[in-house]
């Protein structure tokens, strides 16, 4: 009897969770957005400024990673090589994030 009651409670919780998901998706799909033709020129110039600097910072991080990689070859250091490659990838990610502003229409 206890197993039956716990099974019913479990299935009831699943049904309630599905109903919550459907209700929330319905509410979110009917929300109106009033951002058309909004004046965002001041924040756009700031975003352009920040993204330009992020590209430069990411390039410097990649340059430092390249130097680290070259020096790890000299020392034959496997851990140094992996750290250097991670530094290069981190710089590349920063550059990629800075260049992705066009994906969001900025």
Secondary structure, 3 states (H helix, E strand, C coil): CHHHHHHHHHHHHHHHHHHHHHHHHHHHHCCCCCCCCCCCHHHHHHHHHHHHHHHHHHHHHHHHHHHHHHHHHHHCCHHHHHHHHHHHHHHHHHHHHHHHHHHHCC
